[in-house]
Amino acid sequence: MLKMGEKGAVLQRDKKSYAIVPHIPCGLVTPELLKKIAEVAEKYELPALKLTSACRIAMVGFKEEDIDAAWKDLGMDPGAAVGLCVRSIKVCPGTTLCQLGQQDAIGLGMELDKKYHGLQTPNKFKIGVSGCKNQCAETGVKDLGFIGKKKGWTILAGGNAASKPRLADLIAEDLSTEEAMELADRIITYYKENAEKRERIGKMIERMGLDEFRKAVGVTG
């Protein structure tokens, strides 16, 4: 039996079959990608395909002995669906596709995905990028959140929607995309280096205080 996450596989309730979750950066797909997933699902006679809350496609029902071959058939990397790491980045359409967008959520999300997806962290770490204040990427309950506004990006940190939900705290406002990426790097680096074992970033902020956290990541005023 595979360990949780080994070979990108997640054991299912029946304790026999596995799900795999291909990495689809920011949930952007092509007809060719969808066809490939459908072909593999048909080849291995999967009972279910599930669109996840992080805009991934969970392929459910593999036999353990078929997992390696399935990944080869797909030609895709596993998504970071489990484990203590940065999970898949959730984004809204932003200015690329939505008339309400104020900032390029997809562009920023893709840069964050390239740099941080799968990065090992003290606990799971979820990132959301919303191109306007409607927060369709559920930014307010992410460990690190971005909200696009006319003057730039608003950065939030410390949210989660787990067993004890917590709204994220305001860290900075009116940042350019470059400034937002730089602050994200400082936040993630500080969290990795200073969090206690299995501590979510929201708990770390509560432990040290918001003002001290903001100073620690280089935010003043």
Summary of the structure (lengths in Angstrom):
residues: 221
radius of gyration: 18.3
end to end distance: 52.9
largest distance: 57.9
contacts: 758
relative contact order: 0.11
helix: 37%
strand: 22%
